Amino acid sequence: MFWVGLHGFGGQGGDLRPLFESVVTETSPDSVWLPDLFFPGPLSPVNNIATWTHHFVKEIKDRGQGKPVRAIGYSLGGRLLLHALCRHPELFSSAVLISSHPGINEEEEIRSRQFWESTWAEKFQSLPWDQLWQEWNQNQVLQNSTTNSQLAENEQTRQLLAQALVEWSPTRHGFTESQLRSLPVPVLWVAGQKDRKYVQLYEVLKAQKVIQHLAFVPGAGHRVHLDQPNQLAKVVSSFFHA
């Protein structure tokens, strides 16, 4: 088995390491891959989602050497992972998506999101670093959640974060609701019980039979892996090792 983890916006590959250490049974260090998405290279936001997916799939094939893949994606990482799942489901045996948005399709919501993204892209290139993250953590979806450790400041990181907001926007997803509904790969969608936005979103998707497997983690907000790491590990382990 080959394991892959994709972190969230402004995060690092190691963010999900504690979760993988609780879930993965393989002992080989080569069995887990946790790439950094904000390190310069082909998996950074210099590439749009389609190009990123091409590079990501190539890396999985090279590193996994034909082994079945189990993958976990958090937030932004989950949205990116969805593109690989939809385009190359044959590579994956199962996946877990934590606090990951399935995409925005309504015109009014798209316009609102794009305005929000352009505003924040400017902030990521101009505001003092500590003030920037303080304001970022006041976004409504993050307010009931543990603060994440922030990346070290440099101009390249600022640029990559700003690019990610635009290039990897949920308004630019390259898959349809029909593709999600017909995914042949078992996928568990997870949200924190205190993350009302995602709880409501996932409940609607479940009722519409867009998604099949769903779990809510008590006491957790959007950053489930930081708010309730032990409870999340139990949920994920039960799904992967059922």
Residue, then its C-alpha position, 0 to 999 in steps of 0.5 A: m500500500f502507498w499512502v499520500g497526504l495533501h495539506g491545506f492552504g498555507g500549510q506544510g506536508g508535515d501537517l498531516r504526519p501525526l494523523f498518518e502515524s496513527v493510521v498507517t500500518e506499513t513501516s517502510p518510510d517510502s510508503v508515505w508521501l506528504p508533499d509540500l504544496f507551497f514549495p517551488g516546483p511542479l506541485s506548487p500553485v505556479n500550475n493550474i489545477a489541470t497541470w498540477t493534477h498531471h504532475f501529481v499523478k505522475e509522482i504517484k505512479d513513480r513513487g508508488q510503483g504500482k501499489p494501490v494508493r490510499a489518500i487523505g486530503y485536508s481542505l485545499g489538499g482534498r479539493l486537489l485530490l478530488h481532481a486526481l480521483c476523478r481523472h485516475p480512479e484506477l490508481f486509488s483504493s480509497a480516500v478521505l477528504i477532510s473539510s474539502h469543498p466539492g466546488i462552486n457552481e452558482e453564478e452569484e456564489i462564483r462572483s462572490r467567491q472570486f471577489w473574496e479571492s482577489t481581495w485576499a490575494e492582494k492581502f497576501q502580497s501586501l499586509p505585514w505577515d503576522q497581521l495577515w495570518q491574524e486576519w486570515n484566522q478570523n475568516q468565519v469558517l476558521q473561527n471555531s478551530t485551532t490556529n495552524s502554524q504559519l509558513a516562514e515569510n518570504e516574497q516567493t511564499r507570498q506569491l505562491l499563496a496569492q496564486a493558490l487562491v486564484e489558480w486553485s479556486p473552488t470556482r475552477h474545479g474540473f469535475t462535475e457533480s455527476q462525476l462525484r456521484s459515480l466515483p468508483v473509489p470509496v471516499l469518506w467525507v469528514a467535517g468537524q461537528k462545529d463547522r456548521k458550513y461544512v456539516q450543512l453542505y455535506e448533509v445536502l450532498k448525502a441527501q442528494k446521493v452525491i456522496q455515500h460515506l460521511a462522518f462528523v467529528p464532535g468537538a472539532g471545527h474546520r481544522v479537524h486534524l488539529d482540534q480533535p486529532n485522536q478522534l479523527a484518527k479513529v474515524v479514518s482508521s475505521f474507514f481504511h481498515a474496515 
